[in-house]
Amino acid sequence: MSLRFHPLKIGAVEQAAADGSAVALTCLVPVALRAVFAFSAGQHITLRAYVDGVELRRSYSLCSTPEQLRRDGVLRIGVRVVPGGRFSGYVAESLRPGWCLDVLPPVGNFTTAFDPGRRAHYAAIAAGSGITPVLSLAATALAVEPRSSVTVLHGSRTVDSAMFVEELADLKNRYPARLRLVPVFSRERAGSGLSHGRLDHVTLTRYLATALEPGRVAEWFLCGPPGVVQAARRTLAEHGVDSADDSIVHTELFHGDTAPAATARIAPPSPVEPVRSPGQPHELVVVLDGRTSVVRHPGGQRLLDAAMSVRPELPYSCRTGVCVTCRAKVVDGEVRMTGGAALTEQELAAGYVLPCQAVPVTERVTLDFDVS
Ligand code: FES
């Protein structure tokens, strides 16, 4: 079945950075919904709220672990509070424990299959709020794989703005020999005793030459603004890592903490070129929750927009090809994707697309939103 929103009670709204620039939101999942919300470390959820009468949707990565959901029935996310950000401002200033938010079940490809029999070294390069899914990944790797180890390179602007410092310290206390934390600060004074620098090519090259041996790392997790992720990919490639292999190098794009965020996780908008004349009508067949709807729409219109004109309940969040929430399978016809690096090669080969980033090529296209 397709993704659908479920109202979840808020268990806690807590500070996640010393300077108050981030909060951690805990959602309580009743026993009956725990299978629906089961997830893999590194995935994210979409929240929906009505603020001043306007519907807002945002996707946020989970910092809690699959085990915490099974054991305690909680999902926890990290929210960077962006100046002027309507959703993050609502979460930080208005939302109270006991209230409800609509939540879509977790999705996302920034993950891997942890195996108790495996012995591996994992490395994460996370900038700003990019530490959120990395916290879940590191905790899960260390708990599930008793012989594996993790290195986390975490870039923040200042000590006070760094997210989840206490949670990372707790994790380090629990696994002192298998977890290595390397915090880097871009706006702390050089000579303060703290590691100073941005997570750019120069800094990463220095760490790969000293603190992290690329040849010993089985899988990499890169999470942060596009500039950081691109620099990390390039640096890893220069050190012999096959950064094009998405089973070795996993990436997740977050906006910069200072960006005027409309969403929590965004990619640069990609223009959609009409494949045929914009005036040429196409027929789109939408399969959702076992029901079929048909719409004729002008060429050049994104398939998500066309589909929502007949099925407004469709799942979506970012509309920029990042969150994967709108994922569907093309079961008839052909489409062209102009963005959506969030899908894996296997998903693309299997016919999955992101309708928010796709236009039709053939006159008739059928999208199935029920195929998971
Ligand atoms: S709505 Fe986020 S990928 Fe389409």
Boltz pocket constraint, residues with backbone or C-beta under 6 A from the ligand:
constraints:
  - pocket:
      binder: B
      contacts: [[A, 315], [A, 316], [A, 317], [A, 318], [A, 319], [A, 320], [A, 321], [A, 322], [A, 323], [A, 324], [A, 325], [A, 326], [A, 327], [A, 354], [A, 355], [A, 356], [A, 357]]
      max_distance: 6.0
